[in-house]
Amino acid sequence: MDDHDEARSRFLRGMWAIVDEHGPPNGQTHQVGEAAQERLLALGAAPEDLRAFARMVAFESLFAALHFLDDPGPGDPGWALVETSGGEPTGRLVQGLYEDLGPDR
């Protein structure tokens, strides 16, 4: 595995850790989630309540992912989101996005 592949793997492991905080870490995210949705609807849960809950989980995951970009944790490599123009980096880093992310945009 070259450095490029290793960096991609580390970053994706960090992203999957965020997903695993919000659901089953067994690789069956969609199957388990769809079955849970069907059970909740059968029990009388309102579809709008399920959407509101899903939005909350999506928000928490997005917040965690944006925070991970700025602070991956001790001993891990850092990451950077950079602005590009015409496919070329402009030299401007985009940082602290989680600070401006409000749950009610």
N, C-alpha and C positions, 0 to 999 in steps of 0.2 A: 504494500500500500504506500503510495507516494504521499508527500506532505499535503498536497491538495485534497486527496481522498480522505486523509486522516482528519484534516480540519473540517471537511464536510460531515464526516461521521460524528465528530465531537459536537458540532453545532446541532445536528439532528438528534443526538442523544439528549441534549439539553431541552430541545423542543418537545421530544417525546416524554421527558420527565414532567413537563407541564401538563400534557394531555393525560398522563397517568394519574396525576393528582385529582383529576375530575372524572375518572371512570375506570373501567376494568383494564388493567395492564396486560391483558392476555392476548392481544392481537385481534380481538373480535369486536372492536369498537362499534361498528355498524350493526352487526347481527344482534349483539346484546342490547344496544340502544333502541333498535327498532322493536325488539320484543318487549322491552320495558315500556315503550310508548304505547304499544297495543294493549298491554295489561292495564296501564293507567287510564287509557280511554275507555276500556271495558268496565273499569271500576267507577266511571263517571267523571273523570277529570275533564275539565273544559279544555279544548284545543288552545284557546288563548292563554290559559294558565301554563300549559306546557311550552308554548312559544316564549312566554315571559321568563320562565325558568331557563330555557335554552339560551335566551339572550343574556341572562345574568351569567351563566357559565361561560358563554363565549366572551363576554366582557372580561371576566376574571382571567381567562386564558390569554386574551390579547394583552391585558395589562402585564401579566407575568412574562409573556414573550418579549414585550418591549423593554421590560426591566432587565431581562436576561441579556439583551443586547448591550446594555450599559454596565451590567454587573453580573457576570456569569458565575461568580462564586470563587472562593479561595482556591488557588492552585490551578484554576482553569485558564485557558487562553482568553483574551478579550476579543470582542467582535466590534465591527463598526458598520454603520449604515452610512453610505456616502451618496451625495447628490451627483447625478451625471447629466451631461448635456451632449446629445448626439452620440451616446454610448461611451463617452469619455468622462472620467472623474473630474469634477470642478475643483476639488480640493476642500470642499465644505463638508464637514461631518454633520450628520443629523443625530442629535443626542437628546436624551431626556424626554422622549415622546410620551412616556408613561406619566410624566408630571402634568401634561396637558390633556390627558385622556380622562374625560368625565363620563360617568355612566349614562348621563342624559343629554346627549348632543342634540 
